[in-house]
Amino acid sequence: MRSLRSTSLTALAVLSVAVPLAAITAPTAAVAASSKFCDGGSYTVLGKTGTKDRFRGTVAAPAGRFTVQGKYTRFDIDPATFAIYDYTFTGAANVGDMTGRKPTPVYTSKVPDHRGLALTSAISLELRDEGLTVSRTGANGLSMKIQAKDCAQGGIFQMEPSRGDGTRTRIVHTLADSTFYYDNPRFRARLGAWLGSECTSEQTGPAGTFCVRVSPRVNIGSDVAPALVLRDSAQVATRIPQASCGPDFTNTLGLSETRDHCGATSIWDVASGGRMGMVTGEDATEVANPPTNCTNDCQAENGVNGRLATLGFPAVVDPAVKLTPRTSTDGLTAPLTVPFTAPFTAP
């Protein structure tokens, strides 16, 4: 995923010389990113704000959930776990608005399982312009960090768990009632093609940083906001299959990213120091290489400068490509995947 540690987190213009313009232009508000996507964005959290002066310090943890309120996005945080609830786009006016100017819920929750541990320290908080970093620690090396940007679209959210025992943290995503996971037919139509500015052939590539082979893509869409497009974005994380999901569509296809994937839930085992986030707009439909396996001092890798392809998404999502059923208990109690051991830290 594109790291929120970079100073520029929104999508870059991503056109490929190998793809006809008609094939990559989404019929929606997912357009090449601009700093205008964050115009006037800032968060207010626990009585602190980043609108004029940067705040950096600690604040006392409240007893219950607290709200992160921005111009473009809002969500609640459980202080004991840093679970996220009711992540919503507000519908504020912006050139990159994907909601049709109306409040649009996306996630009902993003819940990490700390297996009996809890966050207990004061809350560390940093607010500057549209950016937010909030973190908290607990016993036995437990820590959680959330980074977010108050923008209409782009790479705008990630959650980073860490544990003293080095094991993974299971995080369950549940979508709002009006949103859904679907198999993007724009990617399905180009499966196996090599796309990007360094490709010399769609059939042979060759593979490279800016020549990437198209694979299946699961996106998130909305019944109430057709222009909305998102994607779960993971770094050093493994999605846990849910075998009872997708009997009619995804299992028949037998493709790795859509097989065993429910329509409203996804389950992830995230490495200690890994990241689980989301990307929105054009970032969500970019044909890009997988993220590096990095869990320490990772650097942003979003300098594509228009050299990768985007395939867009349908203006109306066919019900046949929506992943079904929406929920399942499969996978929730699956054995935790093994810890990740990095052979080196990526430069």
Secondary structure, DSSP 8 states (H G I E B T S, - for coil): ---TTSS--S---B--TTS-HHHH--SSS--S--GGGGTT--EEETTEE-SSS-EEEEE---SS-EEEEESSEEEEE-TTT--EEEEEE-----TT--SSSS-EEEEEEEEEE-TT--B-S-EEEEEETTEEEEEEEBGGG-EEEEEEE--SSSEEEEEEEE-TT---EEEEEEE-TTEEEEE-HHHHTTTT-EESTT-SBTTTB--BTTBEE----EEEEESS-TT--EEEEEEEEEE---TTS-TTTHHHHT-TTTTT--SSEEEEEEEEEEEEEEEEGGGGGEE--------SS-------TB-SEE----SS--GGGB-SSS--STTTTS--------SS---
